[in-house]
Amino acid sequence: MRNDSIETLLLRHYGSSAPAPANLEQKLCQTVRQEVAAQERQQQVANIWQQRRVSRRRVLQLVTFSGAGLTALAAGLNGLQSSKQKPAYSM
């Protein structure tokens, strides 16, 4: 893939008669800054979790409660689905 400038890509896509979008460069710079900040936050969170020690008790609690929560959620969904099913004909 070629490393074309924004102007070249816009000209190729819209032609020479189309006006450039207003504040295009500022919007692109702002978007890039936001993406960089989001990636930095994700990296910080990942570093914190990698450095944090987790006890066996806490791991067991997380596994137990997440499993129980998923079981309760599945049971609730099954209950909702079964309550919506009604026979086609009722006498």
C-alpha positions as CSV (number, residue, x, y, z in Angstrom):
1,M,0.0,0.0,0.0
2,R,1.3,3.4,-0.9
3,N,1.7,6.1,1.7
4,D,-0.4,8.8,0.1
5,S,-1.2,12.1,1.7
6,I,-4.7,12.9,2.9
7,E,-5.0,15.4,0.0
8,T,-4.1,12.8,-2.6
9,L,-6.7,10.3,-1.2
10,L,-9.4,13.0,-1.1
11,L,-8.7,14.0,-4.7
12,R,-8.7,10.4,-5.8
13,H,-12.0,9.7,-4.0
14,Y,-14.0,12.9,-4.6
15,G,-12.2,14.5,-7.6
16,S,-10.8,18.0,-7.9
17,S,-14.2,19.8,-7.8
18,A,-15.2,18.7,-4.3
19,P,-14.3,21.0,-1.4
20,A,-12.2,19.7,1.4
21,P,-14.1,19.1,4.6
22,A,-13.9,21.9,7.2
23,N,-11.2,21.5,9.9
24,L,-10.2,18.1,8.5
25,E,-6.6,18.3,9.8
26,Q,-7.8,19.3,13.3
27,K,-10.3,16.5,13.4
28,L,-7.8,13.9,12.3
29,C,-5.2,15.2,14.9
30,Q,-7.8,15.1,17.6
31,T,-8.9,11.5,16.7
32,V,-5.3,10.3,16.6
33,R,-4.6,11.9,20.1
34,Q,-7.8,10.2,21.5
35,E,-6.7,6.8,20.1
36,V,-3.2,7.2,21.6
37,A,-4.6,8.2,25.0
38,A,-7.0,5.2,24.9
39,Q,-4.1,2.8,24.1
40,E,-2.0,4.3,26.9
41,R,-4.9,3.8,29.4
42,Q,-5.3,0.2,28.3
43,Q,-1.5,-0.3,28.6
44,Q,-1.5,1.2,32.1
45,V,-4.4,-1.1,33.2
46,A,-2.6,-4.1,31.7
47,N,0.6,-3.2,33.6
48,I,-1.3,-2.7,36.9
49,W,-3.0,-6.2,36.5
50,Q,0.4,-7.8,35.6
51,Q,2.0,-6.3,38.7
52,R,-0.8,-6.9,41.1
53,R,-0.6,-10.1,43.2
54,V,-3.8,-12.0,43.5
55,S,-4.4,-14.4,46.3
56,R,-5.8,-17.9,45.8
57,R,-8.8,-17.0,47.9
58,R,-9.6,-14.0,45.6
59,V,-9.3,-16.1,42.5
60,L,-11.6,-18.7,44.0
61,Q,-14.1,-16.0,44.8
62,L,-14.0,-14.6,41.3
63,V,-14.4,-18.0,39.7
64,T,-17.2,-19.0,42.1
65,F,-19.2,-15.8,41.9
66,S,-18.8,-15.5,38.1
67,G,-19.9,-19.1,37.7
68,A,-22.9,-18.6,40.0
69,G,-23.8,-15.3,38.2
70,L,-23.7,-17.0,34.8
71,T,-25.8,-19.9,36.1
72,A,-28.4,-17.5,37.5
73,L,-28.4,-15.4,34.3
74,A,-28.9,-18.6,32.2
75,A,-31.7,-19.7,34.4
76,G,-33.4,-16.3,34.2
77,L,-33.1,-16.3,30.5
78,N,-34.6,-19.8,30.2
79,G,-37.4,-18.7,32.5
80,L,-38.1,-15.7,30.3
81,Q,-38.1,-17.7,27.1
82,S,-40.4,-20.4,28.5
83,S,-42.9,-17.8,29.7
84,K,-43.1,-16.3,26.2
85,Q,-43.9,-19.6,24.5
86,K,-47.6,-20.1,24.3
87,P,-49.6,-22.7,22.4
88,A,-50.9,-21.6,19.0
89,Y,-54.5,-22.6,19.8
90,S,-56.1,-22.4,23.2
91,M,-59.4,-23.9,24.2
